[in-house]
Each structure stands twice: as C-alpha cells, then as structure tokens.
C-alpha cells in the first residue's frame, strides 16, 4: 500500500529559563488548526521494539488546577472510548468508565 498523503501535528513549547513551559501552541493543518494555544498536552507513543510507552506530559505554569482535573477526567474518558474501539472489549471499557465516574465524583467535577 503506497502512502498517498503525509500529515503532521506540530507543537510549539515556549520555555522559561528553567525549561518550564510558559506557553504551548499547536498546528494541525489537515484539521484546520493553526497555532492554537493550549495550557496542557499529553502525548503517548508506542515503542513496538521495546514494547513500552513513551510519554510527554506538559502544562504551562498558569494551568489552573481545576482545569487540570477536568483535563485528566476527559482524557480518562476518551481513553476508555478509544480502548473499546481498538479492542472491542466492552466489559473492560465499562469498568474504565465506572472508574471515570468515581474519579469525577471524588474531584467533585460532576454538577
């Protein structure tokens, strides 16, 4: 199968003198996103040779704690959805969603 199109997602991380993120922006031209600001990013990459996950978690100094909690909750929910689509393991996906509900309840995210 020949590659007919390349796509890229670009993150710009502006650091202070201590290499702490001051600002984050990203571009995904195929998605219509150009230099969009963000307060946090989580990237996971599967290293199939080492059978291990490589991760990059960054957030800016001014990322509010309440938004970080919401960001984590939404990330966990999306991971459950993605897990179900990737594996068709409905039972474990529902277990993950149950945990997400518990997480949201304990952090008082649900109103």
Secondary structure as GFF3:
##gff-version 3
##sequence-region A 1 111
A	DSSP	beta_strand	10	15	.	.	.	ID=ss1
A	DSSP	beta_strand	21	28	.	.	.	ID=ss2
A	DSSP	three_ten_helix	29	31	.	.	.	ID=ss3
A	DSSP	beta_strand	33	38	.	.	.	ID=ss4
A	DSSP	beta_strand	40	47	.	.	.	ID=ss5
A	DSSP	beta_strand	52	59	.	.	.	ID=ss6
A	DSSP	alpha_helix	65	87	.	.	.	ID=ss7
A	DSSP	alpha_helix	90	106	.	.	.	ID=ss8
###
